[in-house]
Amino acid sequence: MTEPDDPVPRRLLVLGYGLVAYLAFLFTVLYYVGFLANVGPPSGIDEGSTGPLVEAVAIDGGLIVLFGLQHSAMARPWFKNRVTRVIPEPIERSTFVLSSALVMLALAWFWRPLPAVVWEIDGPAAWILWGVFGLGLAIVVLSSYQISHTSLFGLRQVYEYYRGRDSSPPPFQTPGLYRYVRHPLMTGILLWIWATPQMTLGHLLFAGGLTVYVLVGTRLEERMLIDVHGDAYREYRRTVPMFFPRPGTSVDSMSEDTGSGRE
């Protein structure tokens, strides 16, 4: 909570921390565009020195588990309640964002390639898959703006603190893509990680592991949303599919005056 007499240097420090966390995550997303496409970064998902198969699978699997544990644990209410006893509440979300960026970068930097080819597609079909790759990334960005991009990445919280105002969580809402699927951001991630004209064993392990995280993480998130929004979210879940739209299925744009927003 913001106190009226909080000094300006403290507010500037909090604002700067939030901006650094946001820029770190933005850099990470751009890094992953190249990492998954095997272009740009020092090493793509299929590039770099290889090692024994069992060792590489163990390391890569451990990195995926580390990401899943960090991302899921830090998004849970019990963790937020505990961590805000140690750090100021306005930077809780920024800390989650920065931690996620660092873990994702560690995953990419320590990744061991498994270059055995599972499938390889050439010609027009390959360009279609690259188009789906780009579409997935576009859906991730668009869906973040259709709820509250600044809240999702902690910018609003640190800015409101800088201005000396309390920051209430955004309301539950179903604009745009959220009228057709409950988790369009995760839909975009799934398209992004799976769409490739050359699927290697390493890429398959990465995509499969992240898919397991998405399935488990969204279930945990929906339990939290039901606790907060009750029957309103139960009805939304009953009506709207989780990741991929069904013909003729949508809801009118909804919002609540109070309550927590999406993670």
C-alpha contacts under 8 A as a table, 3 or more apart, distances in Angstrom:
res1	aa1	res2	aa2	distance
1	M	89	E	6.65
1	M	90	P	7.41
1	M	166	D	6.07
2	T	6	D	7.17
2	T	161	Y	5.99
2	T	164	G	6.02
2	T	165	R	6.28
2	T	166	D	5.81
3	E	6	D	5.41
3	E	164	G	7.20
4	P	164	G	6.44
6	D	10	R	6.90
6	D	11	R	7.16
6	D	164	G	7.96
7	P	10	R	5.47
7	P	11	R	6.56
8	V	11	R	5.01
8	V	12	L	6.10
8	V	162	Y	7.74
9	P	12	L	5.02
9	P	13	L	6.07
10	R	13	L	5.03
10	R	14	V	6.24
11	R	14	V	5.12
11	R	15	L	6.15
11	R	161	Y	6.61
11	R	162	Y	4.73
12	L	15	L	5.00
12	L	16	G	5.99
12	L	162	Y	6.50
13	L	16	G	5.09
13	L	17	Y	6.10
14	V	17	Y	5.10
14	V	18	G	6.32
14	V	90	P	7.66
14	V	91	I	6.77
14	V	158	V	6.08
14	V	161	Y	7.84
14	V	162	Y	7.35
15	L	18	G	5.19
15	L	19	L	6.34
15	L	155	L	7.97
15	L	158	V	5.09
15	L	159	Y	6.05
15	L	161	Y	7.83
15	L	162	Y	6.29
16	G	19	L	5.08
16	G	20	V	6.15
17	Y	20	V	5.15
17	Y	21	A	6.19
17	Y	91	I	7.62
17	Y	94	S	7.49
18	G	21	A	5.14
18	G	22	Y	6.21
18	G	91	I	6.70
18	G	94	S	5.34
18	G	154	G	6.38
18	G	155	L	5.90
18	G	158	V	6.03
19	L	22	Y	5.09
19	L	23	L	6.12
19	L	155	L	6.88
20	V	23	L	5.17
20	V	24	A	6.02
21	A	24	A	5.10
21	A	25	F	6.31
21	A	94	S	5.74
21	A	95	T	7.12
21	A	97	V	6.12
21	A	98	L	4.62
22	Y	25	F	5.21
22	Y	26	L	6.17
22	Y	94	S	7.25
22	Y	97	V	6.98
22	Y	98	L	7.20
22	Y	153	F	6.27
22	Y	154	G	7.51
22	Y	155	L	7.34
23	L	26	L	4.93
23	L	27	F	6.07
24	A	27	F	5.15
24	A	28	T	6.21
24	A	98	L	6.55
24	A	101	A	6.30
25	F	28	T	4.88
25	F	29	V	6.27
25	F	97	V	6.61
25	F	98	L	6.51
25	F	100	S	7.63
25	F	101	A	4.96
26	L	29	V	5.23
26	L	30	L	6.39
27	F	30	L	5.19
27	F	31	Y	6.03
28	T	31	Y	4.91
28	T	32	Y	6.18
28	T	101	A	5.92
28	T	104	M	7.21
28	T	105	L	6.48
29	V	32	Y	5.12
29	V	33	V	6.48
30	L	33	V	5.19
30	L	34	G	6.94
31	Y	34	G	5.50
31	Y	35	F	6.11
31	Y	40	G	7.75
31	Y	41	P	6.39
32	Y	35	F	4.58
32	Y	36	L	5.85
32	Y	108	A	7.93
33	V	36	L	5.67
33	V	37	A	6.24
34	G	37	A	5.01
34	G	38	N	5.60
34	G	39	V	4.66
34	G	40	G	4.96
34	G	41	P	5.79
34	G	44	G	6.75
35	F	38	N	5.16
35	F	39	V	6.46
35	F	40	G	7.26
35	F	41	P	6.16
35	F	43	S	6.80
35	F	44	G	4.23
35	F	45	I	5.48
35	F	108	A	7.33
36	L	39	V	7.89
36	L	44	G	6.35
36	L	45	I	5.75
36	L	193	I	7.23
36	L	203	H	7.92
37	A	44	G	6.99
37	A	45	I	7.76
37	A	196	T	7.70
38	N	41	P	7.70
38	N	43	S	7.16
38	N	44	G	4.12
38	N	45	I	6.14
38	N	46	D	6.67
38	N	47	E	7.14
39	V	43	S	7.92
39	V	44	G	6.37
40	G	43	S	7.89
40	G	44	G	7.81
41	P	44	G	6.38
43	S	46	D	7.81
43	S	47	E	5.39
43	S	48	G	6.00
43	S	109	W	7.74
44	G	47	E	4.95
44	G	48	G	7.51
45	I	108	A	7.34
45	I	111	W	7.17
45	I	112	R	7.93
45	I	113	P	6.07
45	I	202	G	7.18
45	I	203	H	6.60
46	D	113	P	4.93
46	D	114	L	6.55
46	D	115	P	5.63
46	D	200	T	7.29
46	D	202	G	6.86
46	D	203	H	7.26
47	E	113	P	6.09
47	E	115	P	7.87
48	G	112	R	7.41
48	G	113	P	6.53
49	S	112	R	7.29
49	S	113	P	7.16
50	T	56	A	7.67
50	T	112	R	6.27
50	T	113	P	5.85
50	T	114	L	6.96
51	G	55	E	6.92
51	G	56	A	6.24
51	G	112	R	7.49
52	P	55	E	5.36
52	P	56	A	6.18
53	L	56	A	5.20
53	L	57	V	6.13
53	L	114	L	7.45
54	V	57	V	5.22
54	V	58	A	6.10
55	E	58	A	5.13
55	E	59	I	6.18
56	A	59	I	5.19
56	A	60	D	5.99
56	A	112	R	5.37
56	A	113	P	7.28
56	A	114	L	7.29
57	V	60	D	5.19
57	V	61	G	5.75
57	V	112	R	7.85
58	A	61	G	5.19
58	A	62	G	5.97
59	I	62	G	5.10
59	I	63	L	6.24
59	I	111	W	7.38
59	I	112	R	7.15
60	D	63	L	5.11
60	D	64	I	6.35
60	D	107	L	7.78
60	D	111	W	5.78
60	D	112	R	6.31
60	D	205	L	7.94
60	D	206	F	7.77
61	G	64	I	5.16
61	G	65	V	6.23
61	G	205	L	7.68
61	G	209	G	7.52
62	G	65	V	5.06
62	G	66	L	6.09
63	L	66	L	5.01
63	L	67	F	6.29
63	L	107	L	5.51
63	L	111	W	7.71
64	I	67	F	5.16
64	I	68	G	6.21
64	I	107	L	7.17
64	I	206	F	7.35
64	I	209	G	6.34
64	I	210	L	7.11
65	V	68	G	5.03
65	V	69	L	6.07
65	V	209	G	8.00
66	L	69	L	5.25
66	L	70	Q	6.12
66	L	103	V	7.72
67	F	70	Q	5.24
67	F	71	H	5.97
67	F	100	S	7.53
67	F	103	V	6.06
67	F	104	M	6.78
67	F	107	L	7.66
68	G	71	H	5.26
68	G	72	S	5.89
68	G	210	L	7.93
68	G	213	Y	5.89
69	L	72	S	5.35
69	L	73	A	5.74
70	Q	73	A	5.42
70	Q	74	M	5.96
70	Q	99	S	7.95
70	Q	100	S	7.26
70	Q	103	V	7.91
71	H	74	M	5.60
71	H	75	A	6.31
71	H	96	F	7.85
71	H	100	S	6.42
72	S	75	A	5.33
72	S	76	R	6.62
72	S	217	G	6.26
73	A	76	R	5.49
73	A	79	F	6.56
74	M	79	F	5.68
74	M	80	K	6.74
74	M	96	F	6.37
75	A	79	F	7.15
75	A	80	K	7.17
75	A	96	F	7.57
75	A	263	E	7.36
76	R	79	F	5.50
76	R	80	K	6.49
77	P	80	K	5.03
77	P	81	N	6.11
78	W	81	N	5.19
78	W	82	R	6.36
79	F	82	R	5.16
79	F	83	V	6.01
80	K	83	V	5.22
80	K	84	T	6.08
80	K	92	E	7.12
81	N	84	T	5.58
81	N	85	R	6.98
82	R	85	R	5.50
82	R	86	V	7.42
83	V	86	V	5.38
83	V	87	I	6.25
83	V	92	E	7.42
84	T	87	I	4.98
84	T	88	P	5.85
84	T	89	E	5.24
84	T	92	E	6.62
85	R	88	P	7.57
87	I	91	I	7.26
87	I	92	E	7.10
88	P	91	I	5.89
88	P	92	E	6.88
89	E	92	E	5.28
90	P	93	R	7.24
90	P	94	S	8.00
90	P	157	Q	5.33
90	P	158	V	5.45
90	P	161	Y	6.51
90	P	167	S	7.90
91	I	94	S	5.00
91	I	95	T	5.94
91	I	154	G	7.13
91	I	157	Q	7.19
91	I	158	V	6.38
92	E	95	T	5.16
92	E	96	F	6.42
92	E	154	G	7.85
93	R	96	F	5.05
93	R	97	V	6.25
93	R	152	L	7.72
93	R	153	F	6.73
93	R	154	G	4.91
93	R	157	Q	7.80
94	S	97	V	4.93
94	S	98	L	6.03
94	S	153	F	6.39
94	S	154	G	4.73
94	S	155	L	7.41
95	T	98	L	5.11
95	T	99	S	5.96
96	F	99	S	5.17
96	F	100	S	6.07
97	V	100	S	5.17
97	V	101	A	6.25
97	V	153	F	6.21
97	V	154	G	7.43
98	L	101	A	5.10
98	L	102	L	6.28
99	S	102	L	5.18
99	S	103	V	6.17
100	S	103	V	5.21
100	S	104	M	6.03
101	A	104	M	5.14
101	A	105	L	6.13
102	L	105	L	5.12
102	L	106	A	6.11
103	V	106	A	5.00
103	V	107	L	6.14
104	M	107	L	5.01
104	M	108	A	6.41
105	L	108	A	5.13
105	L	109	W	6.04
106	A	109	W	5.05
106	A	110	F	5.90
107	L	110	F	5.54
107	L	111	W	5.76
108	A	111	W	5.19
112	R	202	G	7.79
113	P	202	G	5.61
114	L	200	T	6.72
114	L	201	L	5.38
114	L	202	G	4.30
114	L	203	H	7.70
115	P	200	T	5.42
115	P	201	L	6.17
115	P	202	G	6.38
116	A	200	T	5.36
116	A	201	L	5.47
116	A	202	G	7.77
117	V	120	E	6.98
117	V	198	Q	7.02
117	V	199	M	6.01
117	V	200	T	4.25
117	V	201	L	6.22
118	V	198	Q	7.58
118	V	199	M	5.40
118	V	200	T	5.14
118	V	201	L	6.11
119	W	197	P	7.52
119	W	198	Q	5.73
119	W	199	M	5.23
119	W	200	T	7.05
120	E	197	P	5.56
120	E	198	Q	4.32
120	E	199	M	6.39
121	I	125	A	6.69
121	I	126	A	5.54
121	I	197	P	4.90
121	I	198	Q	6.32
122	D	125	A	6.37
122	D	126	A	5.10
122	D	197	P	6.97
123	G	126	A	5.52
123	G	127	W	6.99
124	P	127	W	5.20
124	P	128	I	6.35
125	A	128	I	4.98
125	A	129	L	6.35
125	A	197	P	7.82
126	A	129	L	5.13
126	A	130	W	6.36
126	A	196	T	7.53
126	A	197	P	4.98
127	W	130	W	4.96
127	W	131	G	6.12
127	W	197	P	7.94
128	I	131	G	4.90
128	I	132	V	6.32
129	L	132	V	4.97
129	L	133	F	6.18
129	L	195	A	5.31
129	L	196	T	5.70
129	L	197	P	6.07
130	W	133	F	4.82
130	W	134	G	6.30
130	W	195	A	6.65
130	W	196	T	6.35
130	W	197	P	7.28
131	G	134	G	5.12
131	G	135	L	6.05
132	V	135	L	4.78
132	V	136	G	6.06
132	V	191	L	6.51
132	V	192	W	7.13
132	V	195	A	6.01
133	F	136	G	5.33
133	F	137	L	6.63
133	F	191	L	6.18
133	F	192	W	4.63
133	F	193	I	7.39
133	F	194	W	7.74
133	F	195	A	5.11
133	F	196	T	6.98
134	G	137	L	5.20
134	G	138	A	6.19
134	G	192	W	6.98
135	L	138	A	4.97
135	L	139	I	6.14
135	L	188	G	7.32
135	L	191	L	7.54
135	L	192	W	7.46
136	G	139	I	5.16
136	G	140	V	6.36
136	G	187	T	7.28
136	G	188	G	3.95
136	G	189	I	6.01
136	G	190	L	7.23
136	G	191	L	4.79
136	G	192	W	4.54
137	L	140	V	5.12
137	L	141	V	6.45
137	L	188	G	5.93
137	L	189	I	6.90
137	L	191	L	7.95
137	L	192	W	5.87
138	A	141	V	5.23
138	A	142	L	6.02
138	A	188	G	7.30
139	I	142	L	5.04
139	I	143	S	5.81
139	I	184	P	6.95
139	I	185	L	6.43
139	I	187	T	7.63
139	I	188	G	4.92
140	V	143	S	5.48
140	V	144	S	6.33
140	V	184	P	7.23
140	V	185	L	4.66
140	V	186	M	7.32
140	V	187	T	7.79
140	V	188	G	4.95
140	V	189	I	6.50
141	V	144	S	5.34
141	V	145	Y	6.64
141	V	185	L	7.75
142	L	145	Y	5.30
142	L	146	Q	6.30
143	S	146	Q	4.99
143	S	147	I	6.77
143	S	176	G	7.97
143	S	177	L	6.70
143	S	178	Y	7.84
143	S	184	P	6.16
143	S	185	L	5.54
144	S	147	I	5.82
144	S	148	S	6.31
144	S	149	H	4.97
144	S	152	L	7.28
144	S	185	L	6.85
145	Y	148	S	5.49
145	Y	149	H	4.66
146	Q	149	H	7.46
146	Q	175	P	6.24
146	Q	176	G	6.45
146	Q	177	L	7.72
147	I	173	Q	7.09
147	I	174	T	7.77
147	I	175	P	7.11
147	I	262	R	7.83
148	S	151	S	5.31
148	S	152	L	6.04
148	S	170	P	7.42
149	H	152	L	5.10
149	H	153	F	6.35
150	T	153	F	5.44
150	T	154	G	6.01
150	T	155	L	4.83
150	T	156	R	5.12
151	S	154	G	5.00
151	S	155	L	5.98
151	S	156	R	5.16
151	S	157	Q	6.57
151	S	169	P	7.77
151	S	170	P	7.54
152	L	155	L	7.87
152	L	262	R	7.93
152	L	263	E	6.40
154	G	157	Q	5.42
154	G	158	V	6.59
155	L	158	V	5.50
155	L	159	Y	6.10
156	R	159	Y	5.07
156	R	160	E	5.96
156	R	167	S	7.57
157	Q	160	E	5.34
157	Q	161	Y	6.31
157	Q	167	S	5.68
158	V	161	Y	5.02
158	V	162	Y	6.14
159	Y	162	Y	4.94
159	Y	163	R	6.24
160	E	163	R	5.05
160	E	164	G	6.25
160	E	165	R	5.12
160	E	166	D	6.31
160	E	167	S	5.87
161	Y	164	G	4.98
161	Y	165	R	5.51
161	Y	166	D	6.44
161	Y	167	S	7.26
162	Y	165	R	7.56
169	P	259	G	6.87
169	P	260	S	5.12
169	P	261	G	5.92
170	P	258	T	7.66
170	P	259	G	7.08
170	P	260	S	5.87
170	P	261	G	4.76
171	P	255	S	6.31
171	P	256	E	5.33
171	P	257	D	6.03
171	P	258	T	5.43
171	P	259	G	5.23
171	P	260	S	5.58
171	P	261	G	4.93
172	F	229	H	7.83
172	F	254	M	7.71
172	F	255	S	5.39
172	F	256	E	5.60
172	F	258	T	7.77
172	F	259	G	6.53
172	F	260	S	6.36
172	F	261	G	4.83
172	F	262	R	6.76
173	Q	253	S	7.01
173	Q	254	M	5.09
173	Q	255	S	4.04
173	Q	256	E	6.67
173	Q	261	G	7.55
174	T	177	L	7.73
174	T	178	Y	4.75
174	T	179	R	5.50
174	T	252	D	7.71
174	T	253	S	5.01
174	T	254	M	5.09
174	T	255	S	6.61
175	P	178	Y	5.39
175	P	179	R	5.97
175	P	253	S	5.03
175	P	254	M	7.01
176	G	179	R	5.80
176	G	180	Y	7.88
176	G	253	S	7.48
177	L	180	Y	5.57
177	L	181	V	6.43
177	L	184	P	6.34
178	Y	181	V	5.21
178	Y	182	R	5.47
178	Y	183	H	6.91
178	Y	184	P	6.50
179	R	182	R	7.42
179	R	240	V	7.36
179	R	250	S	5.15
179	R	251	V	5.03
179	R	252	D	6.44
179	R	253	S	6.30
180	Y	240	V	6.13
180	Y	241	P	7.15
180	Y	244	F	7.90
180	Y	245	P	5.48
180	Y	246	R	7.76
180	Y	249	T	6.49
180	Y	250	S	4.68
180	Y	251	V	6.94
181	V	184	P	5.83
181	V	240	V	5.67
181	V	241	P	5.19
181	V	242	M	5.36
181	V	243	F	5.45
181	V	244	F	6.05
181	V	245	P	5.64
181	V	250	S	7.80
182	R	236	Y	7.99
182	R	237	R	7.20
182	R	240	V	6.26
182	R	241	P	6.21
182	R	242	M	4.83
182	R	243	F	6.47
183	H	186	M	5.45
183	H	187	T	6.41
183	H	218	T	7.86
183	H	242	M	5.85
183	H	243	F	5.66
184	P	187	T	4.72
184	P	188	G	6.18
184	P	243	F	6.18
185	L	188	G	5.19
185	L	189	I	6.42
186	M	189	I	4.91
186	M	190	L	6.16
186	M	214	V	6.81
186	M	243	F	7.00
187	T	190	L	5.20
187	T	191	L	6.34
187	T	243	F	5.20
187	T	244	F	6.92
188	G	191	L	5.22
188	G	192	W	6.02
189	I	192	W	4.95
189	I	193	I	6.16
190	L	193	I	5.45
190	L	194	W	6.12
190	L	207	A	7.87
190	L	211	T	6.84
191	L	194	W	5.44
191	L	195	A	5.78
192	W	195	A	5.81
193	I	196	T	7.79
193	I	207	A	5.56
194	W	204	L	7.95
194	W	207	A	6.00
196	T	199	M	6.13
199	M	203	H	6.00
199	M	204	L	6.39
200	T	203	H	5.15
200	T	204	L	6.05
201	L	204	L	5.01
201	L	205	L	6.18
202	G	205	L	5.08
202	G	206	F	6.24
203	H	206	F	5.00
203	H	207	A	6.03
204	L	207	A	5.13
204	L	208	G	5.82
205	L	208	G	5.15
205	L	209	G	5.90
206	F	209	G	5.25
206	F	210	L	6.11
207	A	210	L	5.24
207	A	211	T	6.01
208	G	211	T	5.05
208	G	212	V	6.36
209	G	212	V	5.23
209	G	213	Y	6.44
210	L	213	Y	4.94
210	L	214	V	6.15
211	T	214	V	4.98
211	T	215	L	6.23
212	V	215	L	5.21
212	V	216	V	6.19
213	Y	216	V	5.20
213	Y	217	G	5.66
214	V	217	G	5.10
214	V	218	T	5.92
215	L	218	T	5.56
215	L	219	R	6.45
216	V	219	R	5.30
216	V	220	L	6.42
217	G	220	L	5.18
217	G	221	E	6.15
218	T	221	E	4.91
218	T	222	E	6.05
219	R	222	E	5.16
219	R	223	R	6.42
220	L	223	R	5.25
220	L	224	M	6.59
221	E	224	M	5.15
221	E	225	L	6.24
221	E	263	E	7.67
222	E	225	L	4.86
222	E	226	I	6.07
223	R	226	I	5.19
223	R	227	D	6.30
224	M	227	D	5.05
224	M	228	V	6.34
225	L	228	V	5.08
225	L	229	H	5.81
225	L	230	G	7.47
225	L	233	Y	6.76
225	L	262	R	7.70
226	I	229	H	5.20
226	I	230	G	4.66
226	I	231	D	7.25
226	I	233	Y	5.70
226	I	234	R	6.48
227	D	230	G	5.70
228	V	259	G	6.71
228	V	260	S	6.92
229	H	232	A	5.83
229	H	233	Y	5.67
229	H	259	G	7.09
230	G	233	Y	5.78
230	G	234	R	6.42
231	D	234	R	4.79
231	D	235	E	6.03
232	A	235	E	5.39
232	A	236	Y	6.32
233	Y	236	Y	4.82
233	Y	237	R	5.98
234	R	237	R	5.09
234	R	238	R	6.12
235	E	238	R	4.99
235	E	239	T	6.15
236	Y	239	T	5.23
236	Y	240	V	5.89
236	Y	251	V	7.87
237	R	240	V	5.52
237	R	241	P	6.99
237	R	242	M	7.60
238	R	241	P	7.71
239	T	249	T	7.35
239	T	250	S	7.40
239	T	251	V	7.50
240	V	245	P	7.78
240	V	249	T	6.56
240	V	250	S	6.17
240	V	251	V	7.23
241	P	244	F	6.37
241	P	245	P	6.13
241	P	246	R	7.11
242	M	245	P	7.97
245	P	249	T	6.98
246	R	249	T	5.47
251	V	254	M	7.96
256	E	259	G	7.00
